[in-house]
C-alpha cells in the first residue's frame, strides 16, 4: 500500500510522540475517576456480569487511532511520476572518411581491416543518436557514400554496404578523401564539425595534396581525427589477383605515413591514433566518443498524486463510529 509513497511534511510525524503521552494521561485520569466504596457485604445487591464496562476503553483507543491517522494525513503522503524530455542544444556533424583500397583486406585485424572497422564504426554511430553523420569512401579517388544525416538507419545501411571494389581507382588518395569530407561539412552550422579519417597506407594517388586538404579543414573550422590502421611489422595482405578473381595473399611490410597523419591532426586540432588490433581500434573510437560530447538539455516533469484524503476519510469514519458507540452502547458508562 505504501510502495512509492513519500511524505511532503515529515515534520508532522513528531506529533506521534504525543500519543504515548495521551495514553499515560488517560491511565492516570482513569485511576482518579474511579472511587472506592467499601461495604461489609454484597448481600442484598443484585450482581450482573456485563461486558460493556470492560470495553469502554475502546472509545479512547478509537480516538487515539483516528488522531494517529490524521497526523499521517497532515504529513501529506503522495506518489510521484517523473517524465524526462531531452533536447539537443549543440549538436556535432561528423564525417567518417574510410580507406577502401585493397590493402584494407589485410588480415592483421580480424576478419580483415575493413570488416573490423565497420564493426567498430557501427557501434560508434549507434552511440551518437543526437548527431548527424556522413560517410566518404576513398582509394585512388573519393566520393560521398552518405551525406550528413540524422537518420542513423541510412548511415548504418550505407556502412554495411561498404566493400572493396574495382570501380574506384586503385591507390590511396588521402588528400582527396579528406577534401571530399571537408566539402560535406563546410556549409554545416553545427556547433562542432569533425572528420574521422582512417587509412592503412601512404598517400600515393589523387590530384590534391593532403596538406592543402588539411588547410581547407582549418579554414572551415573542422577538426580531424586521424587513425592509422595496421599492425607493426608484417601483415598478411593481398598482393595479386588469381585467375578466378580471388586475391592471393602474402606477408608484406605495413607502411603507414604516420608523420602525415599526425601533422593533419595537429594542424586541425584533432588527434592521431594507431590501431594495431581489433581491441585498440575499438578503444580509439571510444576515446573519440568521449572527446566529442554533444550538449543536451534534460528537462524533467514531475507529476504528484496526493493520498492524504483517504486517511482523512478513514479517521473521520473512526470518529463517527466512536461517537455513535458512545451515545448508544456506552451512554450509561461514560
N, C-alpha and C positions, 0 to 999 in steps of 0.2 A: 504493500500500500504506500509506503514511504519511499519507494525507489525513485531516484532522481529529484526528490523534493529538497529544496533549500529554504532557508528562513531569512527574510529581509531584516527583521528587527529581533535579532537573537538576544539582545539585552533584556527583553521581557521575560526570558526564562529564569532570571534572577528572582522573579516573583514566586516561583515554585518553592523557594525556601520558606515562604510564609505558610505553606500547607502543613509541615510538621509542627510549626508554632501554633497553628489553629487546632491541631489535634491535642497538643498539650493543654491549651486553654480550655478546650471542650471537656477533657477529663477532669481538670481542676474544678471547673464550674459545675460539672455534674455532681461531684462529691459534695460541694457546698449546698446544692439544691436538695439533696436527699437528707431529710430529717429523720432522726431515730426516735422510735416510740417503744418504750419498754413496758410490757404488761406481764402479769404473773401467769396468765393462762389464755390460750386462744379458744377455750371452750365458750360457746355462745356465738362465735363468729363463723360465718359460712365461708369455707375456703374453696376457691375456684382456681383452676390451672389454665391461664390464658397465655398464648404465645405472643400476643400483641405488645405487652410491655417489654418483652425481651428484644423485639425487633425495632423499637423506637429509635435506636441508634442508626438505623438505616437512613433516616431522614438526613442526619448530619453527613453520612457518607455520600449521599446523593448530591448534597450541596457542595461538598469538597470535590467530588468528581467533576461537577459542572464548572467549578472555578478553575480546576486544572485544565479542562478543555478550552475554556475561554482564554486562558493565558497562552495556550498553543496558538489559538486564533490570532491573538494580538501580535505574536511573533511573525505573522504573515507567511505561512507556508505557500510555496509556489514552485512550479516547474518551468524550465526554460528550454527553448529550441533556438539554436544558432544556425543561421544560413550565411554562407560566405560568397561574396562576389569579387572576382579578381578582374583587374583591368591593366593591360599593358600600357605603361606611360612612356617608356623609352625603349623601343624595340631595336633589334640588331638585324641587319641584312648580311647574309653570309653566302659566298660563292665558293664551292669546292672545285678546284681545278685538278683533274685527275689524269695522270700519265697513263695512256693505254697502249704504249709501244710493246713490241714483242717481248722485251726483257721483263715486263711485268708478269709474265707467265713463269718466271723462275720459281723454283720450289724451295727456296730457303725459308719462306714463310708457308704455312700450311692452309689450304692445299697448294696455293701459289700466292704471289704477292697481290695480284688483283682481287682474288676472291677474299683474301684476308682483309684487304682494305674495305671491300664492300660490306663485309660483316660488321666491322667496327664502325664504319661511317653510318650504317643503318641505325645502330644504337644511338649514335650522336644526334642524328636527325630527329629520332623519336623523343630525345631528351630536350629538344628545343621547340616546344609547342607554341611559343609566343613570338617566334622569329620567322622571317622569310628566308628561304634557302633556294639557291640555284646550283646547277651543275654545268661544268665545262669539261669537255674531253679534248685531249691533245696528244699528238705523237709528232709526226713531221709537220703537221699543220693543226689547227684547232677550230672547234666550233662549239656553239652553245647547245648542250643537251636539254637543259631545262632553264628557262628564265627564272628569276627570283619569284617565289610564290609562297603564300602561307598554307597552301594545300599540300600537306605532307604526304598524302597518298600518291599524288602525282610525282613528287620528288623520289619517294621510295620505289615506285614502279620504274622510274627512269634509271635510278641507281642499279636496280636489279637487272635492267636491260643492258647495262654497260658490259661489253665483251671485246676481246681483241678481234679486230677485223682488218682486212686488207684494203678497205675502201679509203681509209685515211692513209696519207703518205707516210712511209716509214721514217724513223728517226725520233729525236727528242727535241722539240722546239719549245724550250721553257719560256723564252721571251714571248712567243705567240700565245701560249696558254695563259700566261699572266696578263697579257694585253687584252685578250678576249674577256677574261674575268673582270678586269678594270672597266671595260666597256659596259658590262652588265650592271655595274654598281655606280658609275659616275654620276648618274642623274638621281640616285636614291636620296630621299630626305630623312633616312633613318638616323637615329642618334649615333650609331656606330656602324661602320662598314668594314667587313672583314673578308679576306680571301685566305683559304687554306690550300696551299699549293703543294702537291705531292709529286715526287719524281724518284726514279731509281737510277738515273744516269747523268750524263753531262749534256749541255746544250750543244747540239751538233747539226741543227736544222732550223729552218724558218728564216724570215727576212728581217725580223725585229730583234735587236739586241736586248737581252734580259735587263740590263741596267737602265736602258731607256724605258722599258715597261715599268720598272720599279719607280722611276721618276714620275711617270704618269700616275702611279698609285699614290705617291706623296702629294701630287698636285690636287688630287681629288679626295685627300684625307682618308685613304684606305689603308688599313693595317693588314700586313701579310704575314701569316704563319707558314713557314716552310718545313716540309718533312722529307728527309731523305730515307728511302725505304730499301733495305737490303742488309744482309749480314756482313760482318767484317771478314775479308778474305775471299774464298771461292764459293760459288753457288752454282747449283745445277740449273742451267739456263738453256733456252732454245738457241741452237747455232745454225740450223739449216732445216729445210723442208723436204720431207721424203716424197716419193712418187705418189703415195696415197693421200697426200695433203697434210699429213701429221708432221709435228715438229720432231726433229732429232735433238736430244739433249746431251749436253756435256758440261763439265765443270769449268767455269770461266771466272776470271777475276772481277769482283764487284767494283765498279767505278762510279762514284758519286761526286759531283762537283760541290763539295761541302762549303768551300770558300764562297762560291757564288750564292748558294742558298743562305748562308749566314749574312752575307752582305745585303741581300734583298730584305731579309727580316730586320736587320739593324736599321737600314735606311727608312723603312716604312713604320718602324715602331713595334714590330712583331717579335717573334722568337723562332729560332731554328731548333728542330728536333731530329733525332736519328732513331729510326725504328729498325732494330736488328732481329726482332722476332715478333710473334703474334702478341705476346703479353706487353711488350714495350710499345707496340703500336696502339693497343687499347689504352695504356697509361697516358700516351701522348694526347689522344682525343679527350680523355678525362681531364687532363690538365688544361687544355684549351677551353673546355666547357666551363671550368672554374674561372679562368681568366676573363672570359667574356660573359658577364652576367647581365641579364635583362632586368630593368627596373619595373617592378609590378606593384600596383596599389591593391591592397586587400581590404575590402570593406565587409565588416561583419554586422549582420542584422540579428538582434536577439529578441525573440517574442516570449513574453512571460504570461503564464496562466496562473491566476490566483486560486488558492484552495482553502482560504480561511472560512468561506461561507458554510461549507458542510460542518465544520467544527462549531460554528455559532449555532447552527440549527440543532445539532446534537445536544449542545449544552442547554439550549432553550427547552428542548423536549425533556431533558432530565429534570430541569427546574419545574416544568409543568407537572411532571409525574410526582415530584416531591410535594408540590403544593396540593395536588388533588388527594394524595395519600394522607397528608397532614390534616386536611379539613374533613376527611371522611373516616378512615380506619383509625387514625390516631388522635382524633379531636378531643378525646377524654383524657389523653395521657400527656399532651404537650402544652 
